[in-house]
Amino acid sequence: MSTTIDFAGEKTLPALLKMSLPMMAATFLSMAYNLVDSLWIGNLLGEEAMAALTSSTPVILLLNAIAMGTAGGGSILLSQAVGAEDRAARERLLSTSFFVSLGLCLLLTAGSEALLPLLLRGLGTPADILPLARDYLAVYLLGYLSVFLYNYFAAVLRSYGNTAFQAIAMLLCTLLNAVLDPLFIHWLGFSGAAVATVTSQMTALAIMLVYLARKRLFSCHIRQFDRGLLLSLCRSALPSVVQQGVPAVSTAFLTGLVSGYGVSAIAGYGVACKLEVVLLYPAVSLNMALTAIVGQCVGAGRPDRARDYLRASLLFGSGLLAALTAAVLLLARPLAALFLSGEAAVSLAARYLLVVGVGYLGNGLANCFLGAINGAGRPGTGMLLTALYHLGARIPLAWLASALGFGLTGIWCAVLAGHLVAALSTQMAARRLLWGEGAPSLPAAAKK
């Protein structure tokens, strides 16, 4: 298996764009995928259905975060093995991480199905929309295995510098979902949207598997399962899962706070969250791209190249996010009106975007720094930083603002503060790690 991009040897900006642009295309398509769901649900089924979808979203985000974090943690080690050109380590990592991921996914699916009512009540879901949210999630969980495995295989491809196929798979999946959504909603109501989502996700996984088989880019054998790698995988994957999961917990907490302000507030907040992914997903793409890039540079013994890629990503990401933020803020109200006709919900969504607006640039910078920190083999540091600005800033500030009577605007200001804290804290940590101590070497467990 060969690397698609030699990050240690190629020119910085062309290699960064070659890696990150297909990933951004894939995440924008994923965004379109989610927006299509919301557009059909909001326009065909109304405000209550949109509120039920919003109440379901934190559970979906948390499950997806675990899938992405598990895959991302394994890809840190795999990227470093690729950079070191250690074929034996790559093969052991692939087999071990695959079987661990499969077992974890099955446990999560069974546990989530059993705990659905408890989870939704814990989120403060109003009683009149709880059955809708429960039915939607019950169907969604049937396809969780495909989500988990798709994220796993996409992370494997990223480790080798291959991101173009992910964009193609997501394009086909998004188009299929756009066609199936109105059909299944017409036949099955609100749960029909979940059926369309599950069908599309399974299709994306099938496309990914066909590609991997034809290109012979993945091999997995039980005899290559290496128990000696389990500790290294846990040390890498658990912090990555927390990094992905803490924002989902934060969103769940905010959803619970907003639920106390009524169904219109939940629906408006849900629309705002759908729109802000236009500004969050490019940053997430740069995070994942830098994790693989810096991992390869570290494995090749070139921390100087890792620093070059971080600088380039900061410049590129800042310019892109500034332009996107300006566009979204200018069009906040008409964009929100595409989802719902209720004036209260539309106004709430537009106000959220206007208050939080400047924070999206900070979020983009933070994601670049976190990607570099993770790729350098310090996912634990990334985990602590993520916990700091969500659990130490956003959540307590949002609770305090609501408790003191500042209402929804106070909660939105807490979200803004979290983004700004993230930018400052991650910048300080990345500078110390990549410019101070230098990049760590390939973990011994992957070398053996």
PAFI-379315 format. One record per residue (C-alpha): residue number from 1; residue in three letters; y, z, x. Coordinates in steps of 0.05 Angstrom, whole numbers. Each point is the difference from the previous one (the first is absolute). Layout:
<sites>
+-------+-------+--------+--------+--------+
: gutor : lumse :      y :      z :      x :
+-------+-------+--------+--------+--------+
:   NUM :   ALA :      Y :      Z :      X :
...
+-------+-------+--------+--------+--------+
</sites>
This chain:
<sites>
+-------+-------+--------+--------+--------+
: gutor : lumse :      y :      z :      x :
+-------+-------+--------+--------+--------+
:     1 :   MET :      0 :      0 :      0 :
:     2 :   SER :     67 :    -21 :     31 :
:     3 :   THR :     70 :     24 :    -10 :
:     4 :   THR :     45 :    -46 :    -40 :
:     5 :   ILE :     63 :     23 :     36 :
:     6 :   ASP :      4 :     27 :     71 :
:     7 :   PHE :     56 :     51 :     -9 :
:     8 :   ALA :      1 :     23 :     72 :
:     9 :   GLY :     10 :    -71 :     25 :
:    10 :   GLU :     39 :    -39 :    -52 :
:    11 :   LYS :     76 :     -1 :    -10 :
:    12 :   THR :     23 :     59 :    -40 :
:    13 :   LEU :     38 :    -28 :    -60 :
:    14 :   PRO :    -46 :    -60 :    -14 :
:    15 :   ALA :    -61 :     45 :      4 :
:    16 :   LEU :     33 :     52 :    -45 :
:    17 :   LEU :     18 :    -52 :    -52 :
:    18 :   LYS :    -68 :    -32 :      4 :
:    19 :   MET :    -31 :     68 :    -16 :
:    20 :   SER :     50 :     29 :    -49 :
:    21 :   LEU :     22 :    -60 :    -43 :
:    22 :   PRO :    -69 :    -13 :    -30 :
:    23 :   MET :     -6 :     75 :    -13 :
:    24 :   MET :     67 :      0 :    -35 :
:    25 :   ALA :    -21 :    -60 :    -41 :
:    26 :   ALA :    -64 :     38 :    -20 :
:    27 :   THR :     39 :     63 :    -18 :
:    28 :   PHE :     51 :    -40 :    -40 :
:    29 :   LEU :    -57 :    -32 :    -37 :
:    30 :   SER :    -29 :     69 :    -12 :
:    31 :   MET :     68 :     20 :    -26 :
:    32 :   ALA :      1 :    -61 :    -46 :
:    33 :   TYR :    -70 :     20 :    -22 :
:    34 :   ASN :     25 :     69 :    -22 :
:    35 :   LEU :     63 :    -28 :    -31 :
:    36 :   VAL :    -39 :    -49 :    -42 :
:    37 :   ASP :    -40 :     59 :    -29 :
:    38 :   SER :     64 :     37 :    -17 :
:    39 :   LEU :     35 :    -61 :    -29 :
:    40 :   TRP :    -57 :    -16 :    -47 :
:    41 :   ILE :    -10 :     73 :    -20 :
:    42 :   GLY :     74 :     15 :    -10 :
:    43 :   ASN :     13 :    -63 :    -41 :
:    44 :   LEU :    -65 :     -4 :    -39 :
:    45 :   LEU :    -15 :     73 :    -12 :
:    46 :   GLY :     68 :     36 :      5 :
:    47 :   GLU :     29 :     64 :     28 :
:    48 :   GLU :    -59 :     47 :    -13 :
:    49 :   ALA :    -48 :    -46 :     37 :
:    50 :   MET :     48 :     -5 :     58 :
:    51 :   ALA :      5 :     76 :      2 :
:    52 :   ALA :    -76 :      5 :      0 :
:    53 :   LEU :     -3 :    -49 :     58 :
:    54 :   THR :     51 :     42 :     38 :
:    55 :   SER :    -41 :     63 :    -12 :
:    56 :   SER :    -61 :    -36 :     26 :
:    57 :   THR :     35 :    -26 :     62 :
:    58 :   PRO :     -2 :     64 :     43 :
:    59 :   VAL :    -76 :      3 :     -7 :
:    60 :   ILE :     -6 :    -73 :     20 :
:    61 :   LEU :     49 :      9 :     58 :
:    62 :   LEU :    -40 :     59 :     26 :
:    63 :   LEU :    -66 :    -36 :     -4 :
:    64 :   ASN :     29 :    -62 :     33 :
:    65 :   ALA :     32 :     44 :     53 :
:    66 :   ILE :    -68 :     30 :     18 :
:    67 :   ALA :    -29 :    -71 :      5 :
:    68 :   MET :     58 :    -25 :     44 :
:    69 :   GLY :      1 :     63 :     42 :
:    70 :   THR :    -75 :     -1 :     14 :
:    71 :   ALA :      3 :    -73 :     18 :
:    72 :   GLY :     64 :      8 :     41 :
:    73 :   GLY :    -29 :     59 :     39 :
:    74 :   GLY :    -60 :    -41 :     21 :
:    75 :   SER :     43 :    -59 :     18 :
:    76 :   ILE :     38 :     43 :     51 :
:    77 :   LEU :    -63 :     10 :     41 :
:    78 :   LEU :    -23 :    -71 :    -12 :
:    79 :   SER :     66 :    -30 :     23 :
:    80 :   GLN :     -3 :     40 :     64 :
:    81 :   ALA :    -71 :    -23 :     12 :
:    82 :   VAL :     22 :    -72 :    -11 :
:    83 :   GLY :     56 :      8 :     50 :
:    84 :   ALA :    -49 :     30 :     50 :
:    85 :   GLU :    -48 :    -59 :    -12 :
:    86 :   ASP :    -57 :     49 :    -12 :
:    87 :   ARG :    -50 :    -37 :    -44 :
:    88 :   ALA :    -51 :     56 :     -4 :
:    89 :   ALA :     52 :     50 :    -23 :
:    90 :   ARG :     25 :    -50 :    -53 :
:    91 :   GLU :    -70 :    -10 :    -29 :
:    92 :   ARG :    -14 :     75 :     -4 :
:    93 :   LEU :     68 :     13 :    -32 :
:    94 :   LEU :    -10 :    -54 :    -52 :
:    95 :   SER :    -69 :     24 :    -22 :
:    96 :   THR :     17 :     74 :      0 :
:    97 :   SER :     66 :     -8 :    -36 :
:    98 :   PHE :    -30 :    -46 :    -53 :
:    99 :   PHE :    -55 :     48 :    -21 :
:   100 :   VAL :     48 :     59 :      0 :
:   101 :   SER :     50 :    -38 :    -43 :
:   102 :   LEU :    -54 :    -21 :    -49 :
:   103 :   GLY :    -26 :     71 :    -10 :
:   104 :   LEU :     70 :     29 :     -8 :
:   105 :   CYS :     19 :    -52 :    -52 :
:   106 :   LEU :    -61 :     15 :    -43 :
:   107 :   LEU :     16 :     75 :      1 :
:   108 :   LEU :     72 :    -12 :    -18 :
:   109 :   THR :    -18 :    -45 :    -58 :
:   110 :   ALA :    -49 :     49 :    -31 :
:   111 :   GLY :     47 :     59 :     10 :
:   112 :   SER :     61 :    -35 :    -28 :
:   113 :   GLU :    -36 :    -23 :    -63 :
:   114 :   ALA :    -23 :     71 :    -13 :
:   115 :   LEU :     69 :     31 :     11 :
:   116 :   LEU :     44 :    -51 :    -35 :
:   117 :   PRO :     24 :     44 :    -58 :
:   118 :   LEU :     15 :     57 :     48 :
:   119 :   LEU :     39 :    -46 :     47 :
:   120 :   LEU :     43 :    -29 :    -56 :
:   121 :   ARG :     15 :     67 :    -31 :
:   122 :   GLY :     19 :     26 :     69 :
:   123 :   LEU :     51 :    -57 :      4 :
:   124 :   GLY :     32 :     25 :    -64 :
:   125 :   THR :    -20 :    -62 :    -39 :
:   126 :   PRO :     26 :      7 :    -72 :
:   127 :   ALA :    -56 :      9 :    -51 :
:   128 :   ASP :     19 :    -62 :    -39 :
:   129 :   ILE :    -12 :    -47 :     59 :
:   130 :   LEU :    -56 :     38 :     35 :
:   131 :   PRO :    -57 :    -39 :    -35 :
:   132 :   LEU :     31 :    -66 :     21 :
:   133 :   ALA :      7 :     22 :     73 :
:   134 :   ARG :    -71 :     28 :      0 :
:   135 :   ASP :    -30 :    -64 :    -27 :
:   136 :   TYR :     38 :    -43 :     50 :
:   137 :   LEU :    -22 :     42 :     60 :
:   138 :   ALA :    -73 :      4 :    -24 :
:   139 :   VAL :     -3 :    -76 :      4 :
:   140 :   TYR :     39 :     -4 :     65 :
:   141 :   LEU :    -49 :     46 :     35 :
:   142 :   LEU :    -57 :    -47 :    -15 :
:   143 :   GLY :     31 :    -48 :     49 :
:   144 :   TYR :     21 :     51 :     53 :
:   145 :   LEU :    -57 :    -20 :     46 :
:   146 :   SER :     29 :    -70 :      6 :
:   147 :   VAL :     69 :     29 :     16 :
:   148 :   PHE :    -28 :     45 :     54 :
:   149 :   LEU :    -42 :    -53 :     33 :
:   150 :   TYR :     55 :    -52 :     -3 :
:   151 :   ASN :     47 :     47 :     36 :
:   152 :   TYR :    -54 :     14 :     52 :
:   153 :   PHE :    -13 :    -73 :     16 :
:   154 :   ALA :     74 :    -16 :      1 :
:   155 :   ALA :     11 :     55 :     52 :
:   156 :   VAL :    -57 :    -28 :     42 :
:   157 :   LEU :     34 :    -68 :      0 :
:   158 :   ARG :     67 :     31 :     18 :
:   159 :   SER :    -32 :     34 :     60 :
:   160 :   TYR :    -15 :    -69 :     27 :
:   161 :   GLY :     69 :    -27 :    -16 :
:   162 :   ASN :    -25 :    -40 :    -61 :
:   163 :   THR :     46 :     10 :    -60 :
:   164 :   ALA :      7 :    -70 :    -29 :
:   165 :   PHE :    -63 :      3 :    -42 :
:   166 :   GLN :     22 :     64 :    -35 :
:   167 :   ALA :     61 :    -38 :    -28 :
:   168 :   ILE :    -45 :    -56 :    -26 :
:   169 :   ALA :    -48 :     48 :    -34 :
:   170 :   MET :     58 :     38 :    -32 :
:   171 :   LEU :     31 :    -65 :    -25 :
:   172 :   LEU :    -63 :    -20 :    -36 :
:   173 :   CYS :     -9 :     70 :    -27 :
:   174 :   THR :     72 :      4 :    -26 :
:   175 :   LEU :     -5 :    -67 :    -35 :
:   176 :   LEU :    -65 :     20 :    -33 :
:   177 :   ASN :     29 :     66 :    -23 :
:   178 :   ALA :     61 :    -35 :    -29 :
:   179 :   VAL :    -46 :    -43 :    -43 :
:   180 :   LEU :    -49 :     54 :    -20 :
:   181 :   ASP :     51 :     54 :    -18 :
:   182 :   PRO :     27 :    -28 :    -66 :
:   183 :   LEU :    -70 :    -22 :    -21 :
:   184 :   PHE :    -33 :     67 :     10 :
:   185 :   ILE :     60 :     38 :    -28 :
:   186 :   HIS :     -5 :    -43 :    -62 :
:   187 :   TRP :    -74 :     13 :     -8 :
:   188 :   LEU :     -6 :     72 :     23 :
:   189 :   GLY :     70 :     30 :     -3 :
:   190 :   PHE :     26 :     45 :     56 :
:   191 :   SER :    -67 :      8 :     34 :
:   192 :   GLY :     -5 :    -76 :      4 :
:   193 :   ALA :     52 :      2 :     55 :
:   194 :   ALA :    -47 :     44 :     40 :
:   195 :   VAL :    -57 :    -48 :    -12 :
:   196 :   ALA :     42 :    -58 :     26 :
:   197 :   THR :     18 :     42 :     62 :
:   198 :   VAL :    -72 :     18 :     15 :
:   199 :   THR :    -22 :    -73 :     -9 :
:   200 :   SER :     54 :    -24 :     48 :
:   201 :   GLN :    -16 :     53 :     52 :
:   202 :   MET :    -74 :    -17 :      0 :
:   203 :   THR :     19 :    -73 :      8 :
:   204 :   ALA :     44 :     16 :     61 :
:   205 :   LEU :    -58 :     39 :     32 :
:   206 :   ALA :    -48 :    -58 :    -13 :
:   207 :   ILE :     48 :    -49 :     33 :
:   208 :   MET :      7 :     47 :     60 :
:   209 :   LEU :    -75 :      7 :      8 :
:   210 :   VAL :    -11 :    -76 :     -2 :
:   211 :   TYR :     53 :     -9 :     53 :
:   212 :   LEU :    -30 :     54 :     45 :
:   213 :   ALA :    -69 :    -30 :     -7 :
:   214 :   ARG :     21 :    -71 :     15 :
:   215 :   LYS :     42 :     19 :     60 :
:   216 :   ARG :    -51 :     52 :     24 :
:   217 :   LEU :     55 :     50 :      9 :
:   218 :   PHE :    -39 :     62 :    -21 :
:   219 :   SER :    -68 :     27 :     15 :
:   220 :   CYS :    -29 :     66 :    -21 :
:   221 :   HIS :    -68 :     31 :     17 :
:   222 :   ILE :    -25 :     69 :    -17 :
:   223 :   ARG :    -29 :      6 :     70 :
:   224 :   GLN :     71 :     -5 :     29 :
:   225 :   PHE :     22 :     60 :    -41 :
:   226 :   ASP :     25 :     49 :     53 :
:   227 :   ARG :      6 :     73 :    -21 :
:   228 :   GLY :     38 :     12 :     65 :
:   229 :   LEU :     58 :    -41 :    -29 :
:   230 :   LEU :      6 :     41 :    -63 :
:   231 :   LEU :     46 :     52 :     30 :
:   232 :   SER :     46 :    -54 :     30 :
:   233 :   LEU :      1 :    -37 :    -67 :
:   234 :   CYS :     17 :     64 :    -37 :
:   235 :   ARG :     55 :     17 :     50 :
:   236 :   SER :     30 :    -69 :    -11 :
:   237 :   ALA :    -15 :    -11 :    -74 :
:   238 :   LEU :     18 :     69 :    -29 :
:   239 :   PRO :     72 :     -1 :     25 :
:   240 :   SER :      6 :    -72 :    -24 :
:   241 :   VAL :    -27 :     20 :    -69 :
:   242 :   VAL :     51 :     57 :     -3 :
:   243 :   GLN :     56 :    -48 :     21 :
:   244 :   GLN :    -19 :    -47 :    -56 :
:   245 :   GLY :    -17 :     56 :    -50 :
:   246 :   VAL :     61 :     45 :      7 :
:   247 :   PRO :     48 :    -53 :    -28 :
:   248 :   ALA :    -48 :     -8 :    -59 :
:   249 :   VAL :      1 :     76 :    -11 :
:   250 :   SER :     76 :     -2 :      5 :
:   251 :   THR :      2 :    -55 :    -53 :
:   252 :   ALA :    -47 :     41 :    -44 :
:   253 :   PHE :     45 :     60 :      6 :
:   254 :   LEU :     62 :    -41 :    -17 :
:   255 :   THR :    -36 :    -31 :    -59 :
:   256 :   GLY :    -16 :     70 :    -25 :
:   257 :   LEU :     73 :     21 :      6 :
:   258 :   VAL :     24 :    -63 :    -35 :
:   259 :   SER :    -51 :     11 :    -56 :
:   260 :   GLY :     40 :     60 :    -22 :
:   261 :   TYR :     58 :    -47 :    -18 :
:   262 :   GLY :    -38 :    -40 :    -52 :
:   263 :   VAL :    -39 :    -65 :     -9 :
:   264 :   SER :     61 :    -44 :     12 :
:   265 :   ALA :     12 :     35 :     67 :
:   266 :   ILE :    -72 :    -11 :     20 :
:   267 :   ALA :      3 :    -74 :    -19 :
:   268 :   GLY :     66 :    -10 :     36 :
:   269 :   TYR :    -25 :     35 :     63 :
:   270 :   GLY :    -63 :    -43 :     -3 :
:   271 :   VAL :     42 :    -64 :     -2 :
:   272 :   ALA :     43 :     25 :     59 :
:   273 :   CYS :    -63 :     14 :     41 :
:   274 :   LYS :    -26 :    -70 :    -15 :
:   275 :   LEU :     66 :    -31 :     23 :
:   276 :   GLU :      7 :     42 :     63 :
:   277 :   VAL :    -65 :    -26 :     29 :
:   278 :   VAL :     41 :    -63 :     17 :
:   279 :   LEU :     34 :     46 :     51 :
:   280 :   LEU :    -58 :     45 :     19 :
:   281 :   TYR :    -55 :    -51 :     12 :
:   282 :   PRO :     32 :    -39 :     58 :
:   283 :   ALA :      7 :     67 :     36 :
:   284 :   VAL :    -73 :     17 :    -13 :
:   285 :   SER :    -20 :    -69 :     27 :
:   286 :   LEU :     38 :     13 :     65 :
:   287 :   ASN :    -33 :     68 :      4 :
:   288 :   MET :    -70 :    -29 :     -5 :
:   289 :   ALA :     16 :    -58 :     46 :
:   290 :   LEU :     28 :     45 :     54 :
:   291 :   THR :    -60 :     46 :     -4 :
:   292 :   ALA :    -45 :    -58 :     20 :
:   293 :   ILE :     49 :    -30 :     50 :
:   294 :   VAL :     15 :     65 :     37 :
:   295 :   GLY :    -74 :     18 :     -3 :
:   296 :   GLN :    -18 :    -64 :     37 :
:   297 :   CYS :     56 :     10 :     51 :
:   298 :   VAL :    -24 :     72 :     13 :
:   299 :   GLY :    -72 :    -24 :      7 :
:   300 :   ALA :     23 :    -53 :     50 :
:   301 :   GLY :     39 :     53 :     40 :
:   302 :   ARG :     69 :    -31 :    -18 :
:   303 :   PRO :     44 :     54 :    -32 :
:   304 :   ASP :     60 :    -40 :     23 :
:   305 :   ARG :    -21 :    -56 :    -49 :
:   306 :   ALA :     -8 :     52 :    -55 :
:   307 :   ARG :     73 :     20 :     10 :
:   308 :   ASP :     22 :    -73 :     -2 :
:   309 :   TYR :    -35 :    -10 :    -67 :
:   310 :   LEU :     31 :     62 :    -29 :
:   311 :   ARG :     70 :    -23 :     19 :
:   312 :   ALA :    -12 :    -69 :    -30 :
:   313 :   SER :    -27 :     29 :    -65 :
:   314 :   LEU :     60 :     47 :     -8 :
:   315 :   LEU :     48 :    -58 :      6 :
:   316 :   PHE :    -39 :    -47 :    -44 :
:   317 :   GLY :    -16 :     53 :    -52 :
:   318 :   SER :     71 :     26 :     -4 :
:   319 :   GLY :     29 :    -69 :    -14 :
:   320 :   LEU :    -53 :    -17 :    -52 :
:   321 :   LEU :      6 :     65 :    -37 :
:   322 :   ALA :     76 :     -2 :      0 :
:   323 :   ALA :     -2 :    -68 :    -34 :
:   324 :   LEU :    -54 :     20 :    -50 :
:   325 :   THR :     35 :     65 :    -18 :
:   326 :   ALA :     66 :    -35 :    -14 :
:   327 :   ALA :    -35 :    -50 :    -45 :
:   328 :   VAL :    -39 :     53 :    -40 :
:   329 :   LEU :     61 :     44 :     -9 :
:   330 :   LEU :     43 :    -58 :    -25 :
:   331 :   LEU :    -54 :    -19 :    -50 :
:   332 :   ALA :    -25 :     70 :    -18 :
:   333 :   ARG :     17 :     -1 :    -74 :
:   334 :   PRO :    -23 :    -71 :    -18 :
:   335 :   LEU :    -64 :     10 :     40 :
:   336 :   ALA :    -15 :     65 :    -37 :
:   337 :   ALA :     14 :    -35 :    -67 :
:   338 :   LEU :    -57 :    -48 :     15 :
:   339 :   PHE :    -49 :     56 :    -11 :
:   340 :   LEU :     28 :     38 :    -60 :
:   341 :   SER :     51 :    -11 :    -55 :
:   342 :   GLY :     19 :     74 :     -9 :
:   343 :   GLU :     70 :     12 :     27 :
:   344 :   ALA :    -14 :     72 :     21 :
:   345 :   ALA :    -59 :    -19 :     43 :
:   346 :   VAL :     35 :    -60 :     31 :
:   347 :   SER :     61 :     41 :     18 :
:   348 :   LEU :    -42 :     54 :     31 :
:   349 :   ALA :    -38 :    -50 :     43 :
:   350 :   ALA :     64 :    -33 :     24 :
:   351 :   ARG :     33 :     67 :     16 :
:   352 :   TYR :    -61 :     21 :     41 :
:   353 :   LEU :      4 :    -63 :     43 :
:   354 :   LEU :     75 :      8 :     10 :
:   355 :   VAL :     -5 :     73 :     22 :
:   356 :   VAL :    -60 :    -10 :     47 :
:   357 :   GLY :     23 :    -68 :     25 :
:   358 :   VAL :     25 :     16 :     70 :
:   359 :   GLY :    -63 :     41 :     13 :
:   360 :   TYR :    -45 :    -61 :      1 :
:   361 :   LEU :     27 :    -21 :     68 :
:   362 :   GLY :    -17 :     69 :     26 :
:   363 :   ASN :    -70 :     -7 :    -29 :
:   364 :   GLY :     -8 :    -66 :     36 :
:   365 :   LEU :     19 :     30 :     67 :
:   366 :   ALA :    -46 :     58 :    -11 :
:   367 :   ASN :    -59 :    -46 :    -14 :
:   368 :   CYS :     12 :    -38 :     65 :
:   369 :   PHE :      0 :     64 :     40 :
:   370 :   LEU :    -62 :     26 :    -37 :
:   371 :   GLY :    -38 :    -64 :     14 :
:   372 :   ALA :     15 :      5 :     74 :
:   373 :   ILE :    -20 :     74 :      1 :
:   374 :   ASN :    -66 :    -14 :    -36 :
:   375 :   GLY :    -17 :    -59 :     45 :
:   376 :   ALA :     13 :     43 :     62 :
:   377 :   GLY :    -58 :     44 :    -23 :
:   378 :   ARG :     42 :     56 :    -31 :
:   379 :   PRO :    -15 :     -4 :    -75 :
:   380 :   GLY :      4 :     76 :     -2 :
:   381 :   THR :     73 :     -3 :     20 :
:   382 :   GLY :     12 :    -52 :    -54 :
:   383 :   MET :    -34 :     45 :    -50 :
:   384 :   LEU :     45 :     59 :     17 :
:   385 :   LEU :     62 :    -43 :     -4 :
:   386 :   THR :    -21 :    -28 :    -68 :
:   387 :   ALA :    -13 :     70 :    -26 :
:   388 :   LEU :     68 :     23 :     26 :
:   389 :   TYR :     42 :    -49 :    -39 :
:   390 :   HIS :    -42 :      2 :    -64 :
:   391 :   LEU :    -23 :     72 :     -4 :
:   392 :   GLY :     57 :     29 :     40 :
:   393 :   ALA :     58 :    -41 :    -29 :
:   394 :   ARG :    -13 :    -44 :    -60 :
:   395 :   ILE :    -44 :     44 :    -43 :
:   396 :   PRO :     37 :     67 :      9 :
:   397 :   LEU :     68 :    -33 :     -7 :
:   398 :   ALA :    -22 :    -37 :    -64 :
:   399 :   TRP :    -27 :     65 :    -30 :
:   400 :   LEU :     63 :     37 :     19 :
:   401 :   ALA :     46 :    -54 :    -29 :
:   402 :   SER :    -38 :      0 :    -66 :
:   403 :   ALA :     -3 :     77 :     -3 :
:   404 :   LEU :     75 :      6 :     12 :
:   405 :   GLY :     15 :    -48 :    -57 :
:   406 :   PHE :     20 :    -62 :     40 :
:   407 :   GLY :    -49 :    -41 :    -42 :
:   408 :   LEU :    -27 :    -68 :     18 :
:   409 :   THR :     58 :    -18 :     46 :
:   410 :   GLY :    -15 :     62 :     42 :
:   411 :   ILE :    -72 :    -21 :      6 :
:   412 :   TRP :     21 :    -70 :     23 :
:   413 :   CYS :     45 :     32 :     53 :
:   414 :   ALA :    -60 :     38 :     26 :
:   415 :   VAL :    -38 :    -65 :      8 :
:   416 :   LEU :     59 :    -28 :     40 :
:   417 :   ALA :      1 :     62 :     44 :
:   418 :   GLY :    -74 :     -8 :     15 :
:   419 :   HIS :     10 :    -71 :     25 :
:   420 :   LEU :     57 :     22 :     47 :
:   421 :   VAL :    -40 :     58 :     28 :
:   422 :   ALA :    -58 :    -47 :     12 :
:   423 :   ALA :     42 :    -49 :     41 :
:   424 :   LEU :     29 :     55 :     44 :
:   425 :   SER :    -65 :     39 :     13 :
:   426 :   THR :    -44 :    -60 :     15 :
:   427 :   GLN :     52 :    -30 :     47 :
:   428 :   MET :      1 :     63 :     41 :
:   429 :   ALA :    -76 :      5 :      3 :
:   430 :   ALA :    -10 :    -74 :     18 :
:   431 :   ARG :     51 :      3 :     55 :
:   432 :   ARG :    -33 :     61 :     31 :
:   433 :   LEU :    -70 :    -30 :     -5 :
:   434 :   LEU :     12 :    -72 :     22 :
:   435 :   TRP :     58 :     10 :     47 :
:   436 :   GLY :    -15 :     70 :     24 :
:   437 :   GLU :    -73 :     17 :      6 :
:   438 :   GLY :    -26 :    -72 :      0 :
:   439 :   ALA :    -57 :    -29 :    -41 :
:   440 :   PRO :    -67 :     36 :     -1 :
:   441 :   SER :    -63 :    -33 :     26 :
:   442 :   LEU :    -60 :    -25 :    -40 :
:   443 :   PRO :    -38 :     59 :    -29 :
:   444 :   ALA :    -62 :     17 :     39 :
:   445 :   ALA :    -45 :     -3 :    -61 :
:   446 :   ALA :     15 :    -74 :     -9 :
:   447 :   LYS :    -14 :    -14 :     74 :
:   448 :   LYS :    -69 :     28 :      6 :
+-------+-------+--------+--------+--------+
</sites>
